[in-house]
Amino acid sequence: MGVVIPALNEAGAIADIITQVQRVLRDFKLSVVVIDGGSTDNTVQIVQNLGIPVLRQSREGYGDALSIGFTYVCQEMQSEILVMLDADGTYDPKDIPRLLEPLLAGEADIVLGNRFPRSEPESMTAVNRTGNHLISLLTSRLFGVDVSDTQCGMRAFFADLVPLFKGEATGMSYATEMLIDAHQAGARIAERDIAYKPRIGKTKLNPLKDGASILGIILRLLRDYKPLLFFGGLGLAFMISGLIFGFAAIREWLLFGTVTKTATAILTALLMIVGVQFFSIGLVADMIKGVRLQVRSQERAWIKRMLLK
């Protein structure tokens, strides 16, 4: 069992979090690793005093920290199951067994926490709560990921999924990307209600910046995983724009057999041509996506066989 804890100036809570994790998972062969993002307080010293390894980030970002931690516990600790949670006291380690149950029962490959039913009143601002609901809804509807809280930072999953997390995001949007990567690879995804408390210490979240980043990632993932919808939508928008701009020219040609609005006619033709090209790109990209998903499914099966050896 490998537990990955990203940290940045979390001296106020991290010792208690690590102690609780060790107590809750005392019946497992446990490896805990903390990934430090450049703390300026005594976070690192506290962790080292507890005998826990600390990895330093060469880059910045929540996603980069998780990626480093996942790779470390898989390669160095040979962990078969991974758990991730934050170091700020918002997540209760006592909920970890709730996430492990579907994995150990063979019912799921990755289990997310759902913070909304059990979150304390001051744990999340109204803006953050609304943004989380919106992003979760978009992710669920667009990609077919049937979960209520796609941004939850407390998760448990099998190690064979780690090589499939090919996300480019290094920030908070990594959580969304790894979920969609798992879904596209055919992983069974489950969700369990967990507690969510006010964080200890100063928040590092920037709702507008993080929200814009996640929405940007969703658009990029839509391009990569739903290319027909993405490019087809753009193509349809260009063609409709062409019809709107060219309505007068088309009407003139139908009624009088001539076109005097030459510039409008040229613009209409260009918009229609661009629209058709986008739609064609979407068709080709959709075929490529089908092949890629088949390859990723085979890749996961190969990884499973290698881990079992």
PyMOL commands that set and color helices and strands:
alter all, ss='L'
color gray80, all
select helices_A, chain A and resi 14-24+43-49+62-75+93-104+126-143+159-164+174-184+207-225+227-245+247-256+262-308
alter helices_A, ss='H'
color red, helices_A
select strands_A, chain A and resi 2-7+31-36+54-56+81-84+110-119+155-158+189-196
alter strands_A, ss='S'
color yellow, strands_A
deselect
rebuild
show_as cartoon
